[in-house]
Amino acid sequence: MRPGFPIALCALLLASTVSSTFAADIEPAVAQVQALDSSLLKAMKSGPSASTTERYRKLEPVIEQVFALPLMTQLSVGPSWSSFKPQQQKALVAAFSRYTIANYAHNFDSFNGQKFDVDENVVNRGPEKIVRARLERPNDAPVSFLYRMRDVNGAWKVIDVYFNGVSQLILHRTEYAEAIASGGPPALIDHLTKVSDGLMK
């Protein structure tokens, strides 16, 4: 250290270097889940002061960043996806995306001391990664989340979420198959729109 170099500045630079090193070491898939959980926590803390629409707008960019919404739509629909017209596929992605964001905006609406814990030990399963997290609740049992993630255009994104061990993808596929059987893509789009409208009230 050269003479006269401010000790406080040295400490600040050292702290910045250490922080950057730790940030660089975080698994990208974990960083995605942490970004989601941080945004959900902010939405929860806004409580009754924010409407569902306001929470939706704040969560929308993060969910679009973290979730592979087009791929999730395709996987949720299943094999019949390839038989849909391009405009039907586009409309379904939009309807599914709105439903996904509305679902989070509706359910993460209050804060009572909860906190998220994300396990930084990622499980590798072939081309996919599994990230585990928990929502700790002071007066209730914790909720476990398991995020199944895949590299989509160079970024790790969620393709399925397990809530307390239950795959949302499997639930969606069963539910959506019934709608498609009753009236094809238009029926599923209508179903998703009605559910989203209910969540946004």
Backbone bond lengths (Angstrom), bond angles and torsions (degrees), N, CA, C in turn:
res aa  C-N    CA-C-N  psi(-1)  N-CA   C-N-CA  omega(-1)  CA-C   N-CA-C  phi
1 M - - - 1.471 - - 1.524 108.70 -
2 R 1.304 114.53 129.42 1.451 116.44 -177.67 1.529 110.38 -75.79
3 P 1.340 118.76 150.61 1.463 122.74 -177.06 1.519 111.45 -56.23
4 G 1.318 114.48 137.96 1.454 119.84 175.22 1.515 113.84 84.42
5 F 1.347 116.40 -3.87 1.470 118.61 179.29 1.515 108.44 -67.19
6 P 1.327 118.88 122.48 1.469 122.30 -175.51 1.526 111.78 -57.37
7 I 1.309 116.14 125.78 1.465 120.92 179.96 1.519 110.75 -62.73
8 A 1.334 117.13 -40.67 1.464 120.71 -178.55 1.525 110.74 -61.73
9 L 1.373 115.15 -40.03 1.462 118.98 179.90 1.511 110.63 -67.20
10 C 1.329 115.98 -38.31 1.463 121.07 178.09 1.525 110.08 -60.29
11 A 1.330 115.64 -45.39 1.470 120.29 -179.49 1.519 110.61 -63.60
12 L 1.336 116.06 -38.52 1.462 120.07 -179.59 1.521 110.80 -65.13
13 L 1.332 116.17 -43.12 1.464 120.23 179.39 1.520 111.26 -65.08
14 L 1.327 116.82 -39.26 1.456 121.90 179.09 1.523 110.21 -63.96
15 A 1.328 115.90 -44.91 1.458 120.36 179.70 1.522 110.73 -62.09
16 S 1.345 116.10 -39.61 1.458 120.71 179.36 1.519 111.34 -64.58
17 T 1.355 115.24 -39.47 1.463 120.21 179.61 1.511 110.99 -65.69
18 V 1.336 116.90 -44.50 1.468 121.31 179.78 1.516 110.24 -63.25
19 S 1.351 116.37 -43.80 1.462 120.74 -179.95 1.519 110.84 -61.05
20 S 1.341 116.48 -42.50 1.460 120.25 -179.58 1.512 111.16 -65.53
21 T 1.345 116.22 -36.32 1.462 120.35 179.37 1.515 110.51 -64.62
22 F 1.345 116.08 -45.87 1.463 119.92 179.21 1.525 110.45 -62.16
23 A 1.359 116.75 -41.51 1.457 120.45 -178.60 1.518 110.83 -63.02
24 A 1.353 115.71 -37.80 1.454 120.48 -178.40 1.523 111.10 -69.75
25 D 1.342 117.10 -25.89 1.457 121.69 -177.05 1.526 112.84 -82.68
26 I 1.312 118.93 -11.10 1.450 121.22 -178.41 1.522 110.12 -70.64
27 E 1.322 115.46 130.10 1.459 121.58 177.08 1.534 108.99 -59.00
28 P 1.343 118.74 128.92 1.476 121.04 -178.06 1.526 113.91 -54.03
29 A 1.326 117.60 -38.27 1.467 119.94 179.24 1.525 110.44 -64.62
30 V 1.328 116.76 -38.93 1.465 121.57 178.33 1.528 109.88 -66.42
31 A 1.327 116.61 -41.19 1.466 120.94 180.00 1.525 110.68 -60.40
32 Q 1.318 116.76 -36.39 1.462 120.32 177.95 1.525 111.28 -63.63
33 V 1.324 116.15 -46.19 1.468 120.20 -179.89 1.525 110.23 -66.26
34 Q 1.312 117.34 -39.12 1.459 120.33 177.44 1.525 111.08 -61.87
35 A 1.323 117.43 -39.09 1.472 121.23 178.26 1.524 110.39 -63.85
36 L 1.333 116.16 -40.96 1.461 120.35 177.99 1.518 110.53 -63.54
37 D 1.326 116.74 -50.02 1.464 121.17 -177.36 1.526 111.94 -62.32
38 S 1.329 116.55 -37.57 1.465 120.34 178.08 1.527 110.62 -62.79
39 S 1.326 116.64 -41.62 1.463 120.47 179.41 1.519 111.45 -69.38
40 L 1.331 116.97 -38.24 1.464 120.26 177.98 1.520 110.70 -64.14
41 L 1.328 116.18 -39.41 1.460 120.37 179.83 1.525 110.67 -64.68
42 K 1.326 116.57 -39.93 1.466 120.45 177.27 1.526 110.52 -63.55
43 A 1.336 115.73 -40.17 1.465 119.95 178.90 1.522 110.37 -63.97
44 M 1.322 116.21 -40.66 1.459 120.92 179.77 1.521 110.61 -65.08
45 K 1.314 116.85 -41.00 1.460 120.86 -177.90 1.521 112.30 -70.02
46 S 1.323 117.24 -21.86 1.467 119.40 177.42 1.522 110.67 -68.90
47 G 1.360 116.35 -26.11 1.459 122.20 173.35 1.512 114.13 51.87
48 P 1.331 116.85 -144.61 1.467 121.45 -176.70 1.523 113.73 -69.14
49 S 1.325 117.18 -9.56 1.460 119.07 179.74 1.522 112.06 -73.18
50 A 1.334 116.15 -16.14 1.462 120.27 179.36 1.529 109.82 -117.93
51 S 1.312 116.14 141.19 1.460 120.63 178.08 1.527 109.45 -81.73
52 T 1.315 116.16 167.72 1.461 120.37 177.16 1.523 110.06 -60.31
53 T 1.311 116.76 -37.51 1.466 121.13 178.79 1.522 111.33 -63.27
54 E 1.334 116.74 -40.09 1.473 120.18 178.77 1.526 110.63 -66.78
55 R 1.335 116.67 -41.87 1.462 119.20 177.63 1.531 110.48 -64.76
56 Y 1.322 116.30 -38.26 1.461 121.38 177.83 1.532 110.16 -57.26
57 R 1.314 116.50 -49.54 1.463 120.59 -177.53 1.522 112.34 -62.37
58 K 1.326 116.53 -35.92 1.460 119.76 -179.56 1.530 111.97 -75.49
59 L 1.337 116.24 -33.92 1.459 120.13 -178.16 1.526 112.83 -83.12
60 E 1.309 117.08 -24.58 1.461 121.13 -174.79 1.528 114.65 -52.01
61 P 1.346 119.99 -52.82 1.467 118.99 -177.87 1.520 113.40 -64.31
62 V 1.326 117.49 -34.29 1.468 120.49 -179.58 1.530 110.66 -70.81
63 I 1.322 116.38 -44.18 1.470 119.90 -179.91 1.527 110.23 -65.46
64 E 1.322 117.90 -37.77 1.459 120.52 176.63 1.527 111.18 -66.25
65 Q 1.326 116.81 -29.23 1.463 121.78 178.32 1.520 111.42 -76.10
66 V 1.328 116.81 -39.24 1.467 121.62 -171.38 1.534 112.72 -90.09
67 F 1.309 117.75 -33.44 1.465 122.02 -175.81 1.528 111.33 -99.26
68 A 1.317 116.34 139.54 1.468 122.02 173.48 1.525 107.41 -85.88
69 L 1.321 116.86 72.73 1.464 121.85 -170.74 1.535 113.71 -59.09
70 P 1.333 119.99 -44.67 1.475 118.69 177.41 1.534 112.29 -61.00
71 L 1.328 116.74 -43.93 1.464 119.99 179.61 1.525 110.82 -67.99
72 M 1.321 117.69 -39.00 1.465 120.98 177.95 1.530 110.93 -62.04
73 T 1.335 116.17 -37.70 1.461 119.87 177.84 1.522 109.97 -63.06
74 Q 1.314 116.04 -47.13 1.459 121.14 -179.49 1.525 111.65 -61.54
75 L 1.321 117.09 -44.91 1.462 120.98 179.97 1.524 111.37 -66.92
76 S 1.325 116.95 -34.30 1.460 120.71 179.68 1.530 111.72 -69.76
77 V 1.317 116.21 -34.98 1.465 120.76 178.52 1.520 110.98 -73.42
78 G 1.344 115.89 -41.36 1.459 119.12 178.90 1.520 113.60 92.27
79 P 1.329 117.41 -158.93 1.476 122.76 -173.59 1.523 115.22 -56.33
80 S 1.319 117.95 -29.42 1.464 120.31 -177.33 1.523 112.62 -69.78
81 W 1.330 117.41 -10.94 1.463 121.37 -178.34 1.532 111.32 -55.66
82 S 1.313 117.30 -42.10 1.468 121.30 -176.05 1.526 112.93 -65.33
83 S 1.319 117.31 -18.97 1.468 120.44 -179.81 1.528 112.24 -88.60
84 F 1.317 117.66 -7.33 1.463 120.83 -179.40 1.526 110.11 -79.99
85 K 1.315 116.27 149.63 1.452 121.43 175.85 1.534 109.32 -72.08
86 P 1.347 118.02 152.57 1.472 121.18 -179.25 1.530 113.42 -52.85
87 Q 1.323 117.67 -40.48 1.462 119.36 -179.09 1.524 111.49 -69.43
88 Q 1.351 116.21 -30.40 1.462 120.21 176.38 1.531 109.84 -70.16
89 Q 1.313 116.38 -40.89 1.464 120.39 177.76 1.523 110.72 -62.29
90 K 1.320 116.07 -43.48 1.468 120.67 179.29 1.524 111.08 -61.97
91 A 1.332 116.46 -43.11 1.459 120.89 179.99 1.521 111.30 -66.39
92 L 1.322 116.87 -36.01 1.465 120.84 178.61 1.525 111.31 -68.56
93 V 1.326 116.87 -40.12 1.468 120.03 177.42 1.525 109.98 -61.05
94 A 1.332 116.80 -42.85 1.469 121.09 179.17 1.522 110.58 -63.87
95 A 1.337 117.28 -43.48 1.468 121.04 -178.97 1.522 111.12 -68.08
96 F 1.340 117.01 -40.84 1.461 120.52 179.37 1.524 110.74 -67.72
97 S 1.325 117.01 -39.26 1.464 121.13 179.11 1.524 110.49 -62.58
98 R 1.325 115.88 -45.47 1.473 120.07 179.08 1.522 110.31 -61.62
99 Y 1.337 116.35 -43.11 1.461 120.15 178.98 1.534 111.01 -60.97
100 T 1.320 116.91 -44.56 1.467 120.94 -177.85 1.522 111.24 -61.69
101 I 1.320 116.76 -47.32 1.468 120.76 -179.14 1.522 110.85 -67.03
102 A 1.339 116.34 -42.62 1.466 120.75 179.36 1.524 110.97 -61.93
103 N 1.315 116.74 -36.42 1.461 121.55 -179.96 1.526 110.99 -62.58
104 Y 1.323 116.66 -43.80 1.467 120.33 178.18 1.532 111.07 -70.37
105 A 1.328 116.80 -41.16 1.470 120.04 179.92 1.524 111.01 -62.97
106 H 1.323 116.62 -34.51 1.464 121.51 -178.70 1.529 111.90 -74.94
107 N 1.321 116.30 -43.14 1.472 120.36 -171.49 1.529 114.83 -86.09
108 F 1.314 117.75 -26.46 1.465 120.19 -179.78 1.532 108.35 -103.29
109 D 1.332 114.50 74.93 1.467 120.15 -170.60 1.520 115.12 -122.51
110 S 1.329 118.02 3.88 1.472 118.83 -179.04 1.521 110.37 -150.55
111 F 1.317 115.10 152.56 1.464 120.99 -177.29 1.518 110.43 -125.19
112 N 1.349 114.06 126.47 1.469 119.96 178.04 1.524 110.48 -134.98
113 G 1.328 115.64 40.82 1.449 120.11 179.21 1.513 114.13 90.49
114 Q 1.317 118.44 11.64 1.463 120.32 -179.88 1.531 111.22 -68.28
115 K 1.316 115.58 159.60 1.459 120.60 173.66 1.525 108.94 -151.97
116 F 1.329 114.83 151.47 1.456 121.21 178.48 1.528 109.75 -99.52
117 D 1.318 115.65 139.51 1.456 122.32 173.36 1.520 107.75 -121.61
118 V 1.327 116.77 120.93 1.457 121.22 -179.91 1.530 108.99 -108.69
119 D 1.313 116.34 126.11 1.456 121.94 178.47 1.527 108.69 -77.06
120 E 1.331 117.00 118.89 1.454 120.86 -178.15 1.526 112.81 -78.65
121 N 1.328 117.51 -5.49 1.464 121.28 177.24 1.526 109.24 -87.34
122 V 1.313 115.43 98.24 1.457 121.97 -175.90 1.528 110.03 -80.85
123 V 1.332 115.55 141.57 1.463 121.45 176.00 1.524 108.06 -98.45
124 N 1.319 116.74 122.19 1.461 121.30 179.13 1.523 109.57 -92.63
125 R 1.326 116.12 126.94 1.457 122.00 177.63 1.521 108.84 -129.02
126 G 1.315 116.22 89.62 1.458 120.32 -177.44 1.512 110.18 60.48
127 P 1.331 117.32 -125.55 1.466 120.25 -179.13 1.531 113.41 -80.77
128 E 1.311 117.05 0.48 1.456 120.82 -176.04 1.526 112.37 -113.83
129 K 1.324 115.45 161.89 1.459 122.55 175.47 1.528 108.54 -125.73
130 I 1.310 115.50 145.96 1.459 121.67 177.36 1.524 108.50 -114.71
131 V 1.334 115.43 123.43 1.467 121.13 177.84 1.522 107.99 -114.59
132 R 1.327 115.53 128.74 1.463 121.03 -177.76 1.531 110.41 -105.75
133 A 1.323 114.85 142.02 1.472 120.64 179.00 1.517 109.38 -147.52
134 R 1.321 114.75 162.26 1.468 120.97 178.02 1.518 109.30 -137.70
135 L 1.320 114.75 143.45 1.464 120.97 171.74 1.518 106.33 -103.22
136 E 1.320 115.44 108.53 1.458 121.10 179.74 1.524 109.10 -83.06
137 R 1.347 115.60 129.09 1.466 121.71 -179.32 1.523 109.16 -121.67
138 P 1.349 118.22 121.58 1.472 122.34 -173.89 1.527 114.64 -53.48
139 N 1.315 117.48 -39.01 1.464 119.87 -174.28 1.523 113.15 -114.96
140 D 1.327 116.04 22.85 1.456 119.10 -178.17 1.525 109.11 -155.37
141 A 1.324 115.28 170.19 1.461 120.06 179.43 1.524 110.00 -69.18
142 P 1.321 118.02 145.84 1.463 119.93 179.07 1.524 111.45 -68.06
143 V 1.314 115.59 156.61 1.465 121.51 177.28 1.525 107.33 -108.51
144 S 1.320 116.70 128.50 1.460 120.08 -179.53 1.525 110.13 -97.33
145 F 1.324 114.93 139.86 1.457 122.37 177.18 1.522 108.73 -123.35
146 L 1.295 116.12 138.31 1.460 120.88 173.87 1.524 106.39 -127.73
147 Y 1.335 115.57 119.50 1.456 121.00 -177.09 1.527 109.58 -103.35
148 R 1.322 115.00 118.03 1.466 121.20 175.83 1.519 106.81 -90.86
149 M 1.333 117.08 122.23 1.455 120.62 -170.44 1.519 111.96 -127.17
150 R 1.321 114.74 152.60 1.456 121.25 -178.71 1.527 108.88 -141.09
151 D 1.332 115.68 149.59 1.466 121.29 177.08 1.530 108.27 -74.15
152 V 1.329 115.62 115.16 1.461 121.49 179.35 1.527 108.23 -119.82
153 N 1.313 116.23 108.49 1.476 121.73 -179.80 1.522 112.11 54.33
154 G 1.339 115.98 41.43 1.456 120.63 174.95 1.513 115.82 87.50
155 A 1.320 118.06 4.54 1.471 121.28 178.92 1.527 109.42 -131.16
156 W 1.338 115.91 138.63 1.454 119.97 178.12 1.520 109.38 -77.82
157 K 1.349 115.05 124.13 1.460 119.62 -176.58 1.525 110.65 -133.73
158 V 1.329 114.12 151.41 1.472 121.56 -179.74 1.525 109.90 -72.83
159 I 1.355 115.69 132.98 1.465 120.08 174.42 1.532 111.07 -117.66
160 D 1.324 116.95 -11.30 1.461 120.48 176.12 1.522 108.40 -161.22
161 V 1.324 115.77 148.16 1.459 121.97 177.61 1.523 108.32 -126.01
162 Y 1.326 116.19 131.91 1.463 121.31 174.54 1.528 107.56 -104.48
163 F 1.329 116.75 120.72 1.455 121.95 174.73 1.519 107.49 -99.63
164 N 1.324 116.40 115.17 1.470 120.98 -177.84 1.528 111.44 48.90
165 G 1.336 115.22 42.97 1.455 121.16 174.38 1.511 115.89 88.04
166 V 1.327 118.82 -1.52 1.468 121.77 -177.08 1.530 109.84 -104.55
167 S 1.331 116.64 123.41 1.455 122.16 -179.75 1.516 110.81 -74.39
168 Q 1.332 116.18 123.52 1.459 120.37 177.07 1.527 111.00 -70.83
169 L 1.326 116.71 -29.85 1.455 120.88 178.57 1.523 110.91 -62.20
170 I 1.326 116.91 -44.52 1.465 120.75 179.38 1.522 110.76 -65.32
171 L 1.335 116.16 -41.61 1.472 119.42 178.30 1.532 110.99 -62.17
172 H 1.324 115.87 -43.73 1.455 120.12 179.72 1.519 111.22 -63.13
173 R 1.323 116.94 -43.43 1.461 119.54 -176.52 1.524 111.10 -61.08
174 T 1.335 116.84 -40.36 1.463 120.52 178.43 1.522 111.02 -66.50
175 E 1.332 115.24 -45.86 1.466 120.69 -179.51 1.521 111.81 -64.51
176 Y 1.323 116.93 -43.53 1.455 121.15 -175.69 1.524 111.46 -72.74
177 A 1.321 117.25 -30.91 1.459 120.43 178.47 1.518 110.61 -61.45
178 E 1.315 116.78 -37.36 1.467 121.04 179.00 1.522 110.64 -65.99
179 A 1.328 116.07 -42.80 1.470 119.91 179.67 1.523 110.71 -65.79
180 I 1.335 116.57 -43.45 1.471 120.52 -179.42 1.524 110.65 -63.82
181 A 1.330 115.83 -40.02 1.469 119.85 179.64 1.527 111.61 -63.88
182 S 1.331 116.68 -29.09 1.463 120.17 -177.49 1.518 113.51 -82.46
183 G 1.349 117.11 -21.53 1.466 117.43 -177.43 1.516 114.94 -172.87
184 G 1.341 117.49 21.68 1.451 120.67 176.92 1.516 113.65 68.32
185 P 1.348 116.93 -163.97 1.465 121.30 -178.92 1.527 114.61 -53.01
186 P 1.346 119.92 -41.36 1.473 118.94 179.78 1.531 112.74 -58.47
187 A 1.339 115.91 -36.97 1.468 119.53 -179.71 1.525 110.55 -67.88
188 L 1.331 116.96 -38.79 1.466 119.96 179.19 1.524 110.62 -69.20
189 I 1.312 116.88 -41.32 1.471 120.34 177.91 1.521 109.97 -60.83
190 D 1.327 116.04 -43.64 1.467 120.64 178.82 1.524 110.87 -62.89
191 H 1.328 116.06 -41.05 1.471 120.87 179.41 1.528 110.64 -62.31
192 L 1.331 117.02 -48.14 1.466 120.97 -179.27 1.523 111.22 -63.96
193 T 1.313 116.15 -37.95 1.470 120.47 179.66 1.532 111.03 -63.96
194 K 1.332 116.06 -44.27 1.463 119.91 -179.34 1.531 111.09 -65.71
195 V 1.329 116.99 -41.66 1.470 120.15 179.12 1.537 109.72 -63.84
196 S 1.321 116.48 -44.00 1.474 120.74 179.95 1.521 111.12 -62.56
197 D 1.339 115.77 -42.88 1.464 119.77 178.51 1.534 111.02 -58.94
198 G 1.320 116.25 -40.04 1.461 120.44 178.58 1.517 111.84 -66.25
199 L 1.317 117.10 -38.82 1.465 120.76 179.57 1.529 112.14 -68.68
200 M 1.320 116.74 -29.57 1.457 121.17 -176.27 1.528 112.97 -82.39
201 K 1.310 118.48 -7.90 1.465 120.82 -179.23 1.530 110.78 -72.09
